[in-house]
Amino acid sequence: MVKVKVDADTCIGCGLCISTLPDVFQFGDDGKSVVIADADEAQADEVIASCPVAAISKE
């Protein structure tokens, strides 16, 4: 498992990461994604590559 993080300043709240990995991401009170759990390596790489504004990274 790997820790992922969301840059709240960059996130636009599109929800792609949430729809891809609902067990890892959810919407925060500000309408942007927040991390709620670790992801496996392959899932982390997939969601990082799919973020349209590159707001997700591994810790």
MODELLER restraints for C-alpha pairs under 7 A, 6 or more apart:
rsr = mdl.restraints
at = mdl.atoms
rsr.add(forms.Gaussian(group=physical.xy_distance, feature=features.Distance(at['CA:1:A'], at['CA:38:A']), mean=5.96, stdev=0.5))
rsr.add(forms.Gaussian(group=physical.xy_distance, feature=features.Distance(at['CA:1:A'], at['CA:39:A']), mean=5.40, stdev=0.5))
rsr.add(forms.Gaussian(group=physical.xy_distance, feature=features.Distance(at['CA:1:A'], at['CA:40:A']), mean=4.34, stdev=0.5))
rsr.add(forms.Gaussian(group=physical.xy_distance, feature=features.Distance(at['CA:1:A'], at['CA:41:A']), mean=6.11, stdev=0.5))
rsr.add(forms.Gaussian(group=physical.xy_distance, feature=features.Distance(at['CA:2:A'], at['CA:38:A']), mean=5.55, stdev=0.5))
rsr.add(forms.Gaussian(group=physical.xy_distance, feature=features.Distance(at['CA:2:A'], at['CA:39:A']), mean=5.42, stdev=0.5))
rsr.add(forms.Gaussian(group=physical.xy_distance, feature=features.Distance(at['CA:2:A'], at['CA:40:A']), mean=5.75, stdev=0.5))
rsr.add(forms.Gaussian(group=physical.xy_distance, feature=features.Distance(at['CA:2:A'], at['CA:41:A']), mean=5.91, stdev=0.5))
rsr.add(forms.Gaussian(group=physical.xy_distance, feature=features.Distance(at['CA:3:A'], at['CA:38:A']), mean=4.91, stdev=0.5))
rsr.add(forms.Gaussian(group=physical.xy_distance, feature=features.Distance(at['CA:3:A'], at['CA:39:A']), mean=6.49, stdev=0.5))
rsr.add(forms.Gaussian(group=physical.xy_distance, feature=features.Distance(at['CA:3:A'], at['CA:58:A']), mean=5.82, stdev=0.5))
rsr.add(forms.Gaussian(group=physical.xy_distance, feature=features.Distance(at['CA:3:A'], at['CA:59:A']), mean=5.49, stdev=0.5))
rsr.add(forms.Gaussian(group=physical.xy_distance, feature=features.Distance(at['CA:4:A'], at['CA:38:A']), mean=6.57, stdev=0.5))
rsr.add(forms.Gaussian(group=physical.xy_distance, feature=features.Distance(at['CA:4:A'], at['CA:44:A']), mean=6.92, stdev=0.5))
rsr.add(forms.Gaussian(group=physical.xy_distance, feature=features.Distance(at['CA:4:A'], at['CA:56:A']), mean=6.84, stdev=0.5))
rsr.add(forms.Gaussian(group=physical.xy_distance, feature=features.Distance(at['CA:4:A'], at['CA:57:A']), mean=5.59, stdev=0.5))
rsr.add(forms.Gaussian(group=physical.xy_distance, feature=features.Distance(at['CA:4:A'], at['CA:58:A']), mean=4.32, stdev=0.5))
rsr.add(forms.Gaussian(group=physical.xy_distance, feature=features.Distance(at['CA:4:A'], at['CA:59:A']), mean=5.65, stdev=0.5))
rsr.add(forms.Gaussian(group=physical.xy_distance, feature=features.Distance(at['CA:5:A'], at['CA:35:A']), mean=6.30, stdev=0.5))
rsr.add(forms.Gaussian(group=physical.xy_distance, feature=features.Distance(at['CA:5:A'], at['CA:56:A']), mean=5.65, stdev=0.5))
rsr.add(forms.Gaussian(group=physical.xy_distance, feature=features.Distance(at['CA:5:A'], at['CA:57:A']), mean=5.50, stdev=0.5))
rsr.add(forms.Gaussian(group=physical.xy_distance, feature=features.Distance(at['CA:5:A'], at['CA:58:A']), mean=6.14, stdev=0.5))
rsr.add(forms.Gaussian(group=physical.xy_distance, feature=features.Distance(at['CA:5:A'], at['CA:59:A']), mean=6.60, stdev=0.5))
rsr.add(forms.Gaussian(group=physical.xy_distance, feature=features.Distance(at['CA:6:A'], at['CA:33:A']), mean=6.82, stdev=0.5))
rsr.add(forms.Gaussian(group=physical.xy_distance, feature=features.Distance(at['CA:6:A'], at['CA:34:A']), mean=6.34, stdev=0.5))
rsr.add(forms.Gaussian(group=physical.xy_distance, feature=features.Distance(at['CA:6:A'], at['CA:35:A']), mean=6.96, stdev=0.5))
rsr.add(forms.Gaussian(group=physical.xy_distance, feature=features.Distance(at['CA:6:A'], at['CA:55:A']), mean=5.50, stdev=0.5))
rsr.add(forms.Gaussian(group=physical.xy_distance, feature=features.Distance(at['CA:6:A'], at['CA:56:A']), mean=4.61, stdev=0.5))
rsr.add(forms.Gaussian(group=physical.xy_distance, feature=features.Distance(at['CA:6:A'], at['CA:57:A']), mean=6.66, stdev=0.5))
rsr.add(forms.Gaussian(group=physical.xy_distance, feature=features.Distance(at['CA:7:A'], at['CA:55:A']), mean=5.04, stdev=0.5))
rsr.add(forms.Gaussian(group=physical.xy_distance, feature=features.Distance(at['CA:7:A'], at['CA:56:A']), mean=6.42, stdev=0.5))
rsr.add(forms.Gaussian(group=physical.xy_distance, feature=features.Distance(at['CA:8:A'], at['CA:32:A']), mean=6.79, stdev=0.5))
rsr.add(forms.Gaussian(group=physical.xy_distance, feature=features.Distance(at['CA:10:A'], at['CA:53:A']), mean=6.76, stdev=0.5))
rsr.add(forms.Gaussian(group=physical.xy_distance, feature=features.Distance(at['CA:10:A'], at['CA:55:A']), mean=5.37, stdev=0.5))
rsr.add(forms.Gaussian(group=physical.xy_distance, feature=features.Distance(at['CA:11:A'], at['CA:32:A']), mean=6.20, stdev=0.5))
rsr.add(forms.Gaussian(group=physical.xy_distance, feature=features.Distance(at['CA:11:A'], at['CA:53:A']), mean=6.80, stdev=0.5))
rsr.add(forms.Gaussian(group=physical.xy_distance, feature=features.Distance(at['CA:11:A'], at['CA:55:A']), mean=5.34, stdev=0.5))
rsr.add(forms.Gaussian(group=physical.xy_distance, feature=features.Distance(at['CA:12:A'], at['CA:32:A']), mean=6.47, stdev=0.5))
rsr.add(forms.Gaussian(group=physical.xy_distance, feature=features.Distance(at['CA:13:A'], at['CA:31:A']), mean=5.79, stdev=0.5))
rsr.add(forms.Gaussian(group=physical.xy_distance, feature=features.Distance(at['CA:13:A'], at['CA:32:A']), mean=4.25, stdev=0.5))
rsr.add(forms.Gaussian(group=physical.xy_distance, feature=features.Distance(at['CA:13:A'], at['CA:33:A']), mean=6.04, stdev=0.5))
rsr.add(forms.Gaussian(group=physical.xy_distance, feature=features.Distance(at['CA:16:A'], at['CA:51:A']), mean=6.98, stdev=0.5))
rsr.add(forms.Gaussian(group=physical.xy_distance, feature=features.Distance(at['CA:17:A'], at['CA:25:A']), mean=6.57, stdev=0.5))
rsr.add(forms.Gaussian(group=physical.xy_distance, feature=features.Distance(at['CA:17:A'], at['CA:47:A']), mean=5.91, stdev=0.5))
rsr.add(forms.Gaussian(group=physical.xy_distance, feature=features.Distance(at['CA:17:A'], at['CA:51:A']), mean=6.95, stdev=0.5))
rsr.add(forms.Gaussian(group=physical.xy_distance, feature=features.Distance(at['CA:18:A'], at['CA:25:A']), mean=5.01, stdev=0.5))
rsr.add(forms.Gaussian(group=physical.xy_distance, feature=features.Distance(at['CA:18:A'], at['CA:26:A']), mean=5.65, stdev=0.5))
rsr.add(forms.Gaussian(group=physical.xy_distance, feature=features.Distance(at['CA:23:A'], at['CA:37:A']), mean=6.85, stdev=0.5))
rsr.add(forms.Gaussian(group=physical.xy_distance, feature=features.Distance(at['CA:24:A'], at['CA:35:A']), mean=5.77, stdev=0.5))
rsr.add(forms.Gaussian(group=physical.xy_distance, feature=features.Distance(at['CA:24:A'], at['CA:36:A']), mean=5.25, stdev=0.5))
rsr.add(forms.Gaussian(group=physical.xy_distance, feature=features.Distance(at['CA:24:A'], at['CA:37:A']), mean=4.68, stdev=0.5))
rsr.add(forms.Gaussian(group=physical.xy_distance, feature=features.Distance(at['CA:24:A'], at['CA:38:A']), mean=6.22, stdev=0.5))
rsr.add(forms.Gaussian(group=physical.xy_distance, feature=features.Distance(at['CA:24:A'], at['CA:39:A']), mean=6.33, stdev=0.5))
rsr.add(forms.Gaussian(group=physical.xy_distance, feature=features.Distance(at['CA:25:A'], at['CA:33:A']), mean=6.19, stdev=0.5))
rsr.add(forms.Gaussian(group=physical.xy_distance, feature=features.Distance(at['CA:25:A'], at['CA:34:A']), mean=5.55, stdev=0.5))
rsr.add(forms.Gaussian(group=physical.xy_distance, feature=features.Distance(at['CA:25:A'], at['CA:35:A']), mean=4.67, stdev=0.5))
rsr.add(forms.Gaussian(group=physical.xy_distance, feature=features.Distance(at['CA:25:A'], at['CA:36:A']), mean=5.60, stdev=0.5))
rsr.add(forms.Gaussian(group=physical.xy_distance, feature=features.Distance(at['CA:26:A'], at['CA:33:A']), mean=5.54, stdev=0.5))
rsr.add(forms.Gaussian(group=physical.xy_distance, feature=features.Distance(at['CA:26:A'], at['CA:34:A']), mean=5.56, stdev=0.5))
rsr.add(forms.Gaussian(group=physical.xy_distance, feature=features.Distance(at['CA:26:A'], at['CA:35:A']), mean=6.67, stdev=0.5))
rsr.add(forms.Gaussian(group=physical.xy_distance, feature=features.Distance(at['CA:26:A'], at['CA:36:A']), mean=6.93, stdev=0.5))
rsr.add(forms.Gaussian(group=physical.xy_distance, feature=features.Distance(at['CA:27:A'], at['CA:33:A']), mean=4.61, stdev=0.5))
rsr.add(forms.Gaussian(group=physical.xy_distance, feature=features.Distance(at['CA:27:A'], at['CA:34:A']), mean=6.01, stdev=0.5))
rsr.add(forms.Gaussian(group=physical.xy_distance, feature=features.Distance(at['CA:28:A'], at['CA:34:A']), mean=5.75, stdev=0.5))
rsr.add(forms.Gaussian(group=physical.xy_distance, feature=features.Distance(at['CA:48:A'], at['CA:54:A']), mean=6.81, stdev=0.5))
rsr.add(forms.Gaussian(group=physical.xy_distance, feature=features.Distance(at['CA:48:A'], at['CA:56:A']), mean=5.29, stdev=0.5))
rsr.add(forms.Gaussian(group=physical.xy_distance, feature=features.Distance(at['CA:48:A'], at['CA:57:A']), mean=6.07, stdev=0.5))
